[in-house]
């Protein structure tokens, strides 16, 4: 049996983030991570900014089609 030890480095502790309880309209689980700086350049707080309604209607969740086929079908109308 292996012995469990407590890490001395605080960055190696298990994350204490509550599991998601809601699903976003995009289909992604909404999980609150308390220490994310939403103003950081690497964080996109508004990923749909500057997009059109048509772009946001494209459904990439079809497991039977690659993304380029989904886009081509959407562009055909």
N, CA, C and O atoms as a MOPAC input file, in Angstrom:
PM7 MOZYME 1SCF
protein

 N      0.84000 1    -1.16400 1     0.00000 1
 C      0.00000 1     0.00000 1     0.00000 1
 C      0.89200 1     1.23700 1     0.00000 1
 O      1.86600 1     1.31500 1     0.74900 1
 N      0.53900 1     2.22400 1    -0.86900 1
 C      1.36200 1     3.42800 1    -0.92900 1
 C      0.95800 1     4.39500 1     0.17700 1
 O     -0.19100 1     4.43500 1     0.61600 1
 N      1.92400 1     5.15500 1     0.60100 1
 C      1.70800 1     6.12200 1     1.67100 1
 C      1.42600 1     7.48700 1     1.05300 1
 O      2.16900 1     7.93700 1     0.18100 1
 N      0.36700 1     8.14300 1     1.49300 1
 C      0.02800 1     9.46900 1     1.00200 1
 C      0.73900 1    10.50300 1     1.84700 1
 O      0.68400 1    10.46500 1     3.07600 1
 N      1.40900 1    11.42900 1     1.17700 1
 C      2.09700 1    12.49100 1     1.89800 1
 C      1.53200 1    13.82500 1     1.46000 1
 O      1.00700 1    13.95300 1     0.35400 1
 N      1.63800 1    14.79500 1     2.30600 1
 C      1.19900 1    16.14100 1     1.99000 1
 C      2.34900 1    16.87300 1     1.31700 1
 O      3.45000 1    16.92900 1     1.86500 1
 N      2.10800 1    17.44000 1     0.12400 1
 C      3.20000 1    18.15000 1    -0.54800 1
 C      3.62600 1    19.38300 1     0.24200 1
 O      2.79400 1    20.08600 1     0.81400 1
 N      4.92900 1    19.63300 1     0.26500 1
 C      5.42500 1    20.81100 1     0.97300 1
 C      5.31700 1    22.06000 1     0.10700 1
 O      5.28800 1    23.17600 1     0.62400 1
 N      5.25900 1    21.87400 1    -1.20600 1
 C      5.11700 1    23.00100 1    -2.12900 1
 C      3.62300 1    23.28300 1    -2.31500 1
 O      2.89600 1    22.41600 1    -2.80100 1
 N      3.15000 1    24.48100 1    -1.93800 1
 C      1.71200 1    24.76600 1    -2.03200 1
 C      1.16900 1    24.69900 1    -3.46800 1
 O     -0.03700 1    24.53700 1    -3.65500 1
 N      2.02900 1    24.82100 1    -4.47600 1
 C      1.54600 1    24.73900 1    -5.85900 1
 C      1.24400 1    23.31100 1    -6.27400 1
 O      0.66700 1    23.08500 1    -7.33800 1
 N      1.62400 1    22.35000 1    -5.45500 1
 C      1.37100 1    20.94800 1    -5.77300 1
 C      0.14200 1    20.40100 1    -5.06600 1
 O     -0.17700 1    19.21900 1    -5.20200 1
 N     -0.54900 1    21.24400 1    -4.31300 1
 C     -1.76100 1    20.80300 1    -3.63100 1
 C     -2.86900 1    20.58300 1    -4.67200 1
 O     -2.87400 1    21.23600 1    -5.71600 1
 N     -3.79200 1    19.68200 1    -4.39600 1
 C     -4.93000 1    19.50500 1    -5.29900 1
 C     -5.74300 1    20.79000 1    -5.37500 1
 O     -5.89200 1    21.49300 1    -4.37500 1
 N     -6.26100 1    21.09500 1    -6.54200 1
 C     -7.08000 1    22.29900 1    -6.72000 1
 C     -8.37700 1    22.15400 1    -5.94800 1
 O     -8.96000 1    21.07100 1    -5.90400 1
 N     -8.82800 1    23.22900 1    -5.34600 1
 C    -10.08000 1    23.23300 1    -4.60100 1
 C    -11.08900 1    24.06600 1    -5.38100 1
 O    -11.47100 1    25.15400 1    -4.95200 1
 N    -11.51800 1    23.54600 1    -6.53200 1
 C    -12.45600 1    24.23900 1    -7.41000 1
 C    -13.72600 1    23.40200 1    -7.47400 1
 O    -13.68900 1    22.21400 1    -7.79500 1
 N    -14.83000 1    24.03000 1    -7.16900 1
 C    -16.10900 1    23.31100 1    -7.17000 1
 C    -16.45300 1    22.83400 1    -8.57600 1
 O    -16.15200 1    23.52400 1    -9.54900 1
 N    -17.08000 1    21.66200 1    -8.69800 1
 C    -17.46700 1    21.18100 1   -10.02000 1
 C    -18.55300 1    22.06600 1   -10.62500 1
 O    -19.28700 1    22.74200 1    -9.90400 1
 N    -18.64900 1    22.05700 1   -11.93200 1
 C    -19.65900 1    22.84900 1   -12.62500 1
 C    -21.05000 1    22.32500 1   -12.28400 1
 O    -21.25700 1    21.11900 1   -12.15400 1
 N    -21.99400 1    23.23900 1   -12.14300 1
 C    -23.38000 1    22.85500 1   -11.90400 1
 C    -24.29800 1    23.34000 1   -13.01400 1
 O    -25.44600 1    22.90500 1   -13.10200 1
 N    -23.80300 1    24.23900 1   -13.86600 1
 C    -24.59400 1    24.77700 1   -14.97500 1
 C    -23.84800 1    24.59000 1   -16.28100 1
 O    -22.62200 1    24.48900 1   -16.30500 1
 N    -24.60400 1    24.54500 1   -17.36400 1
 C    -24.04500 1    24.44100 1   -18.70600 1
 C    -24.31500 1    25.75100 1   -19.43600 1
 O    -25.44200 1    26.24800 1   -19.43700 1
 N    -23.29000 1    26.30100 1   -20.04800 1
 C    -23.38600 1    27.53300 1   -20.81700 1
 C    -24.15600 1    27.26800 1   -22.10700 1
 O    -24.28100 1    26.11700 1   -22.52600 1
 N    -24.66800 1    28.31100 1   -22.73500 1
 C    -25.38800 1    28.14100 1   -23.99900 1
 C    -24.49500 1    27.55000 1   -25.07900 1
 O    -24.99800 1    26.97600 1   -26.04400 1
 N    -23.19500 1    27.67700 1   -24.93700 1
 C    -22.26700 1    27.08700 1   -25.90400 1
 C    -22.13500 1    25.58100 1   -25.69600 1
 O    -21.57200 1    24.88100 1   -26.53800 1
 N    -22.64800 1    25.08700 1   -24.58300 1
 C    -22.51800 1    23.67300 1   -24.25900 1
 C    -21.37900 1    23.38100 1   -23.30800 1
 O    -21.18500 1    22.23600 1   -22.89800 1
 N    -20.63200 1    24.39900 1   -22.95700 1
 C    -19.49800 1    24.21600 1   -22.05000 1
 C    -19.96800 1    24.28800 1   -20.60400 1
 O    -20.83100 1    25.09900 1   -20.26800 1
 N    -19.40400 1    23.44700 1   -19.75300 1
 C    -19.75300 1    23.55900 1   -18.33600 1
 C    -19.25100 1    24.88000 1   -17.77800 1
 O    -18.13400 1    25.30200 1   -18.07800 1
 N    -20.06600 1    25.52800 1   -16.97400 1
 C    -19.65600 1    26.78100 1   -16.33600 1
 C    -19.02200 1    26.44200 1   -15.00000 1
 O    -19.68300 1    25.94700 1   -14.08700 1
 N    -17.75800 1    26.71200 1   -14.90600 1
 C    -17.02100 1    26.41200 1   -13.68700 1
 C    -16.29500 1    27.66800 1   -13.25200 1
 O    -15.51500 1    28.23700 1   -14.01600 1
 N    -16.54200 1    28.09400 1   -12.05400 1
 C    -15.94400 1    29.31800 1   -11.54100 1
 C    -14.56500 1    29.00300 1   -10.97000 1
 O    -14.42400 1    28.20600 1   -10.04200 1
 N    -13.56300 1    29.64200 1   -11.54000 1
 C    -12.18800 1    29.49900 1   -11.05000 1
 C    -11.84800 1    30.84200 1   -10.40300 1
 O    -11.66700 1    31.84200 1   -11.09800 1
 N    -11.76200 1    30.86100 1    -9.09400 1
 C    -11.68800 1    32.13300 1    -8.38000 1
 C    -10.47500 1    32.99800 1    -8.66100 1
 O    -10.55800 1    34.21500 1    -8.49700 1
 N     -9.36500 1    32.43600 1    -9.07200 1
 C     -8.16700 1    33.26400 1    -9.20400 1
 C     -7.83000 1    33.61100 1   -10.65100 1
 O     -6.68300 1    33.94900 1   -10.94300 1
 N     -8.80200 1    33.53500 1   -11.56600 1
 C     -8.54800 1    33.91600 1   -12.95100 1
 C     -8.74000 1    35.42500 1   -13.09900 1
 O     -9.78200 1    35.96900 1   -12.73100 1
 N     -7.73400 1    36.08300 1   -13.63500 1
 C     -7.79800 1    37.52500 1   -13.88100 1
 C     -8.40500 1    37.73400 1   -15.26700 1
 O     -7.72500 1    37.56300 1   -16.27900 1
 N     -9.69400 1    38.10500 1   -15.30900 1
 C    -10.39000 1    38.25000 1   -16.58500 1
 C     -9.83200 1    39.38400 1   -17.44600 1
 O    -10.14000 1    39.45700 1   -18.63500 1
 N     -9.01700 1    40.26900 1   -16.86600 1
 C     -8.41900 1    41.34600 1   -17.65100 1
 C     -7.06700 1    40.95800 1   -18.23600 1
 O     -6.46400 1    41.74300 1   -18.96800 1
 N     -6.58300 1    39.75500 1   -17.92200 1
 C     -5.29000 1    39.29800 1   -18.42500 1
 C     -5.37700 1    39.10400 1   -19.94600 1
 O     -6.38800 1    38.60100 1   -20.43400 1
 N     -4.34600 1    39.48800 1   -20.70300 1
 C     -4.38200 1    39.37800 1   -22.16500 1
 C     -4.59700 1    37.94900 1   -22.68500 1
 O     -5.08300 1    37.76600 1   -23.80200 1
 N     -4.24500 1    36.95500 1   -21.89900 1
 C     -4.40700 1    35.57300 1   -22.34800 1
 C     -5.81700 1    35.03400 1   -22.11200 1
 O     -6.14200 1    33.93000 1   -22.54800 1
 N     -6.64700 1    35.80400 1   -21.43000 1
 C     -8.01400 1    35.37700 1   -21.13600 1
 C     -8.96600 1    36.14300 1   -22.04200 1
 O     -8.95600 1    37.37400 1   -22.06100 1
 N     -9.77700 1    35.42500 1   -22.78200 1
 C    -10.75300 1    36.06200 1   -23.66600 1
 C    -12.10100 1    36.07200 1   -22.96700 1
 O    -12.82300 1    35.07400 1   -22.97800 1
 N    -12.43700 1    37.20000 1   -22.36100 1
 C    -13.67600 1    37.30900 1   -21.60300 1
 C    -14.89800 1    37.44500 1   -22.51600 1
 O    -16.02500 1    37.24200 1   -22.06400 1
 N    -14.69500 1    37.77900 1   -23.77300 1
 C    -15.81600 1    37.94500 1   -24.70700 1
 C    -15.44200 1    37.32000 1   -26.05200 1
 O    -15.17400 1    38.04200 1   -27.01200 1
 N    -15.41900 1    35.99000 1   -26.13100 1
 C    -14.92900 1    35.32500 1   -27.33900 1
 C    -15.79400 1    35.53500 1   -28.58300 1
 O    -15.34800 1    35.25800 1   -29.69600 1
 N    -17.01300 1    36.01500 1   -28.40900 1
 C    -17.88300 1    36.22700 1   -29.57800 1
 C    -17.92100 1    37.68600 1   -30.03400 1
 O    -18.67200 1    38.03200 1   -30.94600 1
 N    -17.12800 1    38.52600 1   -29.41400 1
 C    -17.07700 1    39.93800 1   -29.81100 1
 C    -16.61000 1    40.04900 1   -31.25900 1
 O    -15.64500 1    39.39900 1   -31.66100 1
 N    -17.29100 1    40.86700 1   -32.02400 1
 C    -16.89400 1    41.09000 1   -33.40800 1
 C    -17.34000 1    40.00300 1   -34.37300 1
 O    -16.93500 1    40.01200 1   -35.53500 1
 N    -18.16800 1    39.06400 1   -33.91800 1
 C    -18.66600 1    38.01800 1   -34.80600 1
 C    -20.08000 1    38.35000 1   -35.26300 1
 O    -20.75500 1    39.19900 1   -34.68200 1
 N    -20.50900 1    37.67000 1   -36.30600 1
 C    -21.86100 1    37.89500 1   -36.82700 1
 C    -22.81400 1    36.83200 1   -36.29900 1
 O    -22.38400 1    35.82900 1   -35.72800 1
 N    -24.10800 1    37.05600 1   -36.49300 1
 C    -25.10200 1    36.05800 1   -36.09600 1
 C    -24.88200 1    34.75900 1   -36.86000 1
 O    -25.01400 1    33.67300 1   -36.29700 1
 N    -24.54700 1    34.87200 1   -38.14000 1
 C    -24.32600 1    33.66800 1   -38.95300 1
 C    -23.15900 1    32.84700 1   -38.40800 1
 O    -23.23500 1    31.62000 1   -38.35900 1
 N    -22.09500 1    33.51000 1   -38.00400 1
 C    -20.94800 1    32.79600 1   -37.44400 1
 C    -21.33400 1    32.05500 1   -36.16600 1
 O    -20.82200 1    30.96900 1   -35.89400 1
 N    -22.21700 1    32.63400 1   -35.40100 1
 C    -22.60600 1    32.03200 1   -34.13200 1
 C    -23.67100 1    30.94900 1   -34.28400 1
 O    -23.98900 1    30.25700 1   -33.31700 1
 N    -24.22000 1    30.79800 1   -35.47700 1
 C    -25.18500 1    29.72200 1   -35.71600 1
 C    -24.50200 1    28.43300 1   -36.14500 1
 O    -25.13700 1    27.37900 1   -36.15200 1
 N    -23.23500 1    28.49000 1   -36.49900 1
 C    -22.52300 1    27.29100 1   -36.94400 1
 C    -22.40200 1    26.33600 1   -35.75800 1
 O    -21.92400 1    26.70700 1   -34.68600 1
 N    -22.84400 1    25.10300 1   -35.97500 1
 C    -22.79700 1    24.08200 1   -34.92900 1
 C    -21.63900 1    23.14100 1   -35.21100 1
 O    -21.70400 1    22.32600 1   -36.13200 1
 N    -20.58000 1    23.25100 1   -34.42000 1
 C    -19.40500 1    22.39900 1   -34.59500 1
 C    -19.51600 1    21.11300 1   -33.78400 1
 O    -18.54600 1    20.36400 1   -33.66600 1
 N    -20.69400 1    20.85700 1   -33.22700 1
 C    -20.83900 1    19.70400 1   -32.34000 1
 C    -21.29400 1    18.43700 1   -33.05200 1
 O    -21.72000 1    17.48800 1   -32.39200 1
 N    -21.21700 1    18.39500 1   -34.37400 1
 C    -21.57900 1    17.19000 1   -35.11000 1
 C    -20.36000 1    16.26800 1   -35.15000 1
 O    -19.38000 1    16.56800 1   -35.83100 1
 N    -20.41400 1    15.15500 1   -34.43000 1
 C    -19.24200 1    14.28600 1   -34.36300 1
 C    -18.96200 1    13.54200 1   -35.66000 1
 O    -17.92500 1    12.89300 1   -35.79400 1
 N    -19.88000 1    13.63100 1   -36.61400 1
 C    -19.71500 1    12.90600 1   -37.88100 1
 C    -19.14000 1    13.75800 1   -38.99600 1
 O    -18.88700 1    13.25600 1   -40.09200 1
 N    -18.92700 1    15.04900 1   -38.73100 1
 C    -18.41100 1    15.95200 1   -39.76900 1
 C    -17.21600 1    16.72800 1   -39.24300 1
 O    -17.23100 1    17.20500 1   -38.10800 1
 N    -16.18800 1    16.85500 1   -40.06000 1
 C    -15.07000 1    17.72600 1   -39.65200 1
 C    -15.49500 1    19.19500 1   -39.76700 1
 O    -16.40800 1    19.52800 1   -40.52300 1
 N    -14.83400 1    20.04900 1   -39.02200 1
 C    -15.18900 1    21.46200 1   -38.97100 1
 C    -15.25300 1    22.14600 1   -40.31700 1
 O    -16.13300 1    22.97800 1   -40.53900 1
 N    -14.33200 1    21.81500 1   -41.23900 1
 C    -14.33300 1    22.51000 1   -42.53400 1
 C    -15.59100 1    22.17800 1   -43.33700 1
 O    -16.05800 1    23.01600 1   -44.10900 1
 N    -16.15000 1    20.97800 1   -43.17500 1
 C    -17.39800 1    20.63900 1   -43.87200 1
 C    -18.57500 1    21.40300 1   -43.27400 1
 O    -19.45600 1    21.85600 1   -44.00500 1
 N    -18.59500 1    21.54400 1   -41.97500 1
 C    -19.67100 1    22.28500 1   -41.31300 1
 C    -19.65900 1    23.73100 1   -41.78600 1
 O    -20.71200 1    24.29300 1   -42.08900 1
 N    -18.48100 1    24.33900 1   -41.85200 1
 C    -18.36900 1    25.72400 1   -42.30600 1
 C    -18.80000 1    25.85500 1   -43.76000 1
 O    -19.52200 1    26.79100 1   -44.10500 1
 N    -18.36800 1    24.92600 1   -44.62600 1
 C    -18.74100 1    24.98800 1   -46.04300 1
 C    -20.25700 1    24.90000 1   -46.21300 1
 O    -20.83100 1    25.62700 1   -47.02400 1
 N    -20.91000 1    24.01700 1   -45.45500 1
 C    -22.35700 1    23.89700 1   -45.53200 1
 C    -23.03600 1    25.17300 1   -45.07400 1
 O    -24.02600 1    25.59800 1   -45.67100 1
 N    -22.51900 1    25.78700 1   -44.02700 1
 C    -23.10200 1    27.02300 1   -43.50500 1
 C    -22.95600 1    28.16200 1   -44.50300 1
 O    -23.86500 1    28.97800 1   -44.65600 1
 N    -21.81700 1    28.22000 1   -45.18100 1
 C    -21.58300 1    29.27800 1   -46.17000 1
 C    -22.45400 1    29.12100 1   -47.40100 1
 O    -22.78000 1    30.10700 1   -48.06300 1
 N    -22.83300 1    27.88900 1   -47.71400 1
 C    -23.72900 1    27.65000 1   -48.85700 1
 C    -25.13900 1    28.16000 1   -48.56400 1
 O    -25.89700 1    28.46600 1   -49.48300 1
 N    -25.47800 1    28.24700 1   -47.30500 1
 C    -26.79300 1    28.76500 1   -46.92500 1
 C    -27.72900 1    27.71400 1   -46.73800 1
 O    -28.88900 1    27.97000 1   -46.41400 1

